């Protein structure tokens, strides 16, 4: 009988996380936004916590605690004409080291005529060795309003982690009345993190997009909010405001985002799940 050699044995196939959550909101006879449909399966969940806000908050969460190679997650939020809501994630999403394969996240957002969606997920933290592909698709009516933020954090600063091996593809598209108005294909490699025309040493970056009739008039007020320690630029055209921000650490960046987002939310506070 031959002795067992673990190096000659095939690696066990690890269990992967799969989940999908969908929320549909409509407007009742009194003009209030109400839940119409909720479906969830696997590790993806959706909650509608009670808040003091007039508009509901939809909070998505991944009960697996993070994403790694081979995981598949999808979130969908549909707003009927006239509906208003805030969408968020319960906490930061963590992209863990991937032994094999790529973790995939798909996000679909739909905003009907006259509706408003504030899509405010918390940051995605990329661990060393992570491999992630995310796809976000937004379909909105021409007179709808969208406020959208995405934040990426490169490694765990508290642990002094440097990303020697990382792959992140983040494809973001927004269509207004079927016409593509924003397309951001983002691909990250370790070489780009310290390159002067890449991240230039930044540990966290954010993109804020505001599509609204008021987008262009908000540009100057947004520029005046630029804080110390955060590189910040804003441009506006064609009913669209885009803000780019980067910082040496995630905490000052997230703190800087709060007054910016509250300004674009017309003074409404951030979702309670946001951790600053």
N, C-alpha and C positions, 0 to 999 in steps of 0.2 A: 504493500500500500504506500503510495507516494505522500510525502508530507505536503500540507496545504501551503502554497506560496501566495500571499495576498497580492504581490505585485503582478502575478500572472492572472488574477481574477478580474473580470470586467467590473467597472465601477457600477454600483447600483443606480438605477434611474430614479432620480429624486422626484418627489411629488411636487407638482406645480400648482400655483394659485390661479384660479379662473373666476371671474365675477363680472356681472353686468347689473347696472342700476339705471332705471329710467323714471323720470318724473314729468308729468304733464300738468300744466296749470291753465285755468280758464278764468272767465269773469262771470260772476253771478248777476242776478237782476238788479242788485244794489250797486253794481260797479266794483265790487271787491274781488280781488284775486283769490281763487280757491283751488284746492287740489282736485284734479279730474282723474288722474290715474297714477299709480305707483307700482312698479314692478322691480324686483330685485332677486338676484340669485348668486350663489357662491359667496365669495369674500367681499363683493361690492354691495354697499348698503347706502340708503338715503334716508335722511331724517328731516322733519319740518318742526324745529323747536318753537315753542311759544316765545314770542318776543313782544316788546312794546312798539315795534315798528308797525306801520300801517301795512307795508308790503311784506309778504312772507319771506323767510329765509329757507333755502334748501341746502342742506349740508350733506355732502358725499363723504364716505369713508371706506377705507380698505382694511378690513378686519385681519388681513394677513400681516399687517404691521409694516409693510414695505413691498418692494418689487425687485425681483431678480430674474436671471435668465430663464426664459420659458414661460413666465407668468403672462396672463392675458387679462386686462381690465378694460371695461368700457363704461362710460357715463354719458347719459343723455338727458337734456333738459329742454322741454318744449313749452313755449309761452304762446297761448292763443292771442288773437288780436285784442289789444287793450290791457293785457295782463302785465303786471310789474312784479319783479322779484329780485332777490339777491341769491346768487349761488356761491358756495364756498366749499372748502374741504375742512374736515375736523382738525387736522393737524398737518404738519409738513409731511410730504411724501418722501420716503427714503429709498433711493436706488442702491441696493446692496451689491456686493461683489458677485459676479455671475460666473459660476463654474463652467457653464456652457449655455449657448443660445443667447437670445435677446429678450428682455422684458418689453412688452408692448402695452401701451395705453392709448385708447381712442376716446375722444371727447366730441360729442355732437351737441350743438346749441342751436335752437331755432327761436326767433323772436318775431311774432306777428305784427301786423300793422298797428301803429300807435303804442306798441308795448315798450317796455324797458327792462333790460337785464343787466345787472351788475355782476359780472363773473369774476370773483375774487378768491381764487384758490390760494392756499398758503404755499410757501416755497417748496421746491424739489431739491433735496440734498443728494448730490452725487458722491458715492463712496468710491474709494480707489478700487479699480477692477470692475466697475459697473458697466453694463451695456444696456442701453435703453433706447427705445424708439417710441415717440409720442406723436400722435396725429390729432389736431384740433380743427374741426370744421364748423363754421358759423354761417347760418343762413338767416338773413334779417330783411324785413320789409324796408322800403325806402324811407319811411317816416318813423321807423323804430329807433330806439336809442340803445347803445351798447357801451358799457364800461368794462374793460378787460385788463387784467394784470397777470403777468407770468414772471416768476422769479426763480433763478437757478443759483444754487450755492455749490461751490466747488470744494468738496471735502469738509471734514469736521475740524474747524479751527481750534476747538478746545483740546483736541487730541494731537494737534500739530500735523494733521494728515495732509500729505501732498499727493496729488493725483498723477501717479506715474503711468497708469494704464486706465483709460476711460474712453467710452464711446457713447455719445449722445446725439441722436437725430431728432429734431423737434420741428415738425412741419405744421405751420399755422396758416389757415386760410379763412378769410371773411368775404362773404358775398352779400351785396345789398341789391335787392330786386334782381337776383340772379347774376349780377355783374361782379366780377372779382375786384375788390377794392383794397385788399391787403393780402400779401402772400409773403411769409417769412420762412424760408427753409433754413434751419439752423443746424449746423453740424459741428460738434466739438471734438477735438483731439487733444492729447496732452501738449503737443507742440504749440497749439494756439493759446494756451493759458498764460504764457509769459512773453509771447511775441508782441512787440510794440504796436502792431496793427491788429492784434487780436485782443485778448483780455488784458494784456499788459500788467499781469500780476494781480488783477482784481480777483477777489474770492467770491463775489456775488454780483449778479446783474439782474436788472428788471426791465421789462417793457410794459408800458401802460398805453392802451389804445382807447380813445373816446370817440365814438361816432355819434354825432348829434348835430342838430341845427346850431347849437351853442358852442360847438367844438372850437371854432376858430377864434371866437371872442374870448375864450378861456385861456388862450396861449400866454398872454402877457402875465396874467395872475399866476399861472403855473411857473413861469420862469422866475418870478420873484420869490417863490418858495424854495429855490435851490439851496440846500443846507451845506455847511462846511463838512468836508470829509467825504462828500459824495459827488462824483462827476455826473453832471445832469444836463441834458439838452432836450428841447421841446420844439416841435415844428407842427404847423397846422395848415391844411389846405383841403378844399373840396369836402367840407363837413367832417373832417377827420383830424384829430389831435393825436400825435404820437410822442411819447416821452421815453427817452433812454436814460438809464441810470446804472452806475456801477460803483462799487466800493471795495475797500480792502477787507471788509468783514460783513457778514450778513446782518448783524444787529443794527448798526447805524443805517444801513440801507432800508431795512424794514421800518425802522422808526421814522425815516424820512418819507416813506410811502404813505403813512397814515394821514398827515394833513393834506397831502396831494389828493388822495382818494376821497377824503371827506369834502374837499373843495368841489370836486367833480360830482359828488353825491349830494350837492346842495346843502351841506351841513349835517347830513345824516351820519350817525356814528357807524363805525365799522362793525361787522358781525361779531357777536360775543365770542365765537370760537377763535378769533384771531389772537395769537399769542405774541405780544410785543414786549 
